[in-house]
Each structure stands twice: as structure tokens, then as C-alpha cells.
């Protein structure tokens, strides 16, 4: 059960548009090899982290824009998330819930007893900044208000490992959670409410909003916002499921099926393809199950990206020509031995 505080929110609509290139035709066969790092260079160990994809009853996804001066993913639009804090987080699910609270103000929690009360925006915002500033731990805040993080509502939705060429690497578990319909009642009634998302004062993010997956993809394709490949991949996946103006039971079941199947358990460890005599400024990254990564002949699971300043992608084309519900082999969903 999710407990959130409600306030009005304004939505800006864009024409539904998604220009993702998916092909079932096999690309022209080329002699390709997977690049390997310089043997003298030891790639940094990926840091454990978590990210939360929150979906409201209008099939919109919560996204935040990172500070342009951030040390990683500067200016990118991402799902709320961050690194595991061993002093605060007992699990990656707690990391995801804590980071979502710090960055957007949305608290995914349930009452620990009948004495739980409705928390005002002022109390929640004060707690956000205190937790972020490390003057109070997230668990202390939860205990003070008789709340328990609702980890049971989080569904695993792929894990991503930053490529070995990157100076900073992360081992990120993505989760999906559905926000139920808004309610006017408070915590005492065990209600499920949606609080207006808002940025954290520019400390890590400068904007927070709900947006439909296909609209977010359209904004990226128009170069209005910046994505990294994991966000693009997950948004594209959801855009093919969350098609209606309101969330339906069937759509939620479809997402739950993906989560509980090989897709949800899949660890994606992108590898760069070296294509001899290529004059293109684009880079091809292959994913698990691609024909160059142990998949059957003709299987495509890759992206073609163009990379701008700071390592932020400016264009992404996804090639995925298989059924993610039924055609992901069990061995593909395992953790790669090469981190």
C-alpha cells in the first residue's frame, strides 16, 4: 500500500509521438568485435545504486532533471535514484524509496500502526532536506512518524551496469511502482495519495514532473531533454504497455509479468562494438542476448547512440526484434561475469 500526500498538479500535453526504430530484419552482416579495455587499465568497480520508476493513475512516469553542474549525468532527465548508503539503507529498495523522497518529495510508505497521522508539506520538506543534509537519517524520520517504507510495492525492472570505459560506474537496480488513485483522506484511513512532485531546491535536481512515456521520448527526439540509454530503454518498454489515458488492470498485470519474468531479472552490461572502417560518429552498444552476445543468429538487442558533452547521449535508436515477454532466455537474465 502506498501512502502519499495529495496536491493539485498541472500537466502540459504534447502530441503523442515516438520515433523509435525497431526492425525485425537482420542488419547487414559485418565483421564485428567487442571492444576490450586496455589491459593496463583496471576499470572502476561499479557502485551499487537504485532507481525508482513511479507510475501514476494517468500512466505518467515521474522524472527529474539533474542539476547541470552535477558530477554525474549533468542536466540529464532521469528517474529518481542514487547510490546505496550503507549508513541508512538496509537494501536497494530502501535506497530507491529514500532517493525518490529526497529528490521529488514523494514518500512511498505505509503506517506502522493506527497512530500514524497526515504529514504536512512543510514537515515532509523539512525531513527531505534533513535526510539529504545527513542531519537526520531516513529511518529516524520514518520511526518518528510511525511509518514503514513500502518495499513490497517495488517491482524489479532490469539491472544496468555502466560500461567499462566510463570513469564512474554504477550497478543500478531499477524498480517500478504504481501510484494508486488520489484520495482526500489522510494517513489515519490508510489512504493512498499522490503528493505534488517538486525538485529538491537544486541540490541534485532542478525539476520534477509526471510525463507519459511516449511524450518523454518525443521530447528527447526533439532534443528538448537529455536521456541516458537505460532511461530510454525503460521508457520505450513502458510506452508499448501504458497506452491508455488511465492505468488499467490489464496494463498493470503486463508490467508485473515483465517484472516477475526474465525481463525483470535481466542484467544489462552494455558493450561497444568495433566496426572497422566505419566513418560514422555514432556508437553501437550491444546488450545481453544480441547475436554478438550469445543470442541466436539475427537477434538484435542493441542501441546506436550519439554522445555529446559530458558523456550525455544526444540521439538513441533502439533495435530490439524479439518478444520481451516470451523470448528472453533464462541465461540472459543472469548477472554478467564481466563487470
PEVENPE-V834543 format. One line per field, one symbol per residue. psi: psi as a letter, one per 40 degrees, with the letter a starting at -180 (. if undefined). burial: b if it has 16 or more other C-alpha atoms within 10 Angstrom, else e. A space follows every 10 residues. Layout:
# PEVENPE-V834543
psi->???
burial->???
This chain:
# PEVENPE-V834543
psi->hhhihiiiih hhiiihhhgh hhiehhihhi hiihiiihde hhiihhhhii ihhhhaeefi hhiihiheei difheihiii iaihhdedhe iddddddddd dddeehhgii ieaeeiihhi dddddddddd ddefeiiddd ddddefihhg ddehhhgihh hhieeidhii ghhiiiihha iiieiaddef ihihihiiif eeddieihih iidddddddd defdihiidd ddddddddde dgdidihidd ddddddddde adddehhhgi hhhhhifhei eihhhiihei defeiihehh giihihhaie ehhehhhhhg fihedefhid ddeihieg.
burial->bbbbbbeeee eeeeeeebee eeeeeeeeee eeeeeeeeee eebeebbbbb bbbbbbbbbb bbbbbbbeee ebbbbbbbbb bbbbeeebbe ebbbbbbbbb bbbbbbbbbb beeeebbbee eeebbebbbb bbeeeebbbe bbeebbbbbb bebbbbbbbb bbbbbeeebb bbbbbbbbbb ebeeebbeeb bbbbbbbbbb eebbbbbbbb bbbbbbbbbb beeebbbbbb bbbbbbbbbe bbbeeebeee bbeebbebbe bbbbbbbbbb bbbbbeeeee eebbbbbbbb bbbebeebbb bbbbbbbeee ebbbbbbbbb bbeeeeebee ebbebeeeb
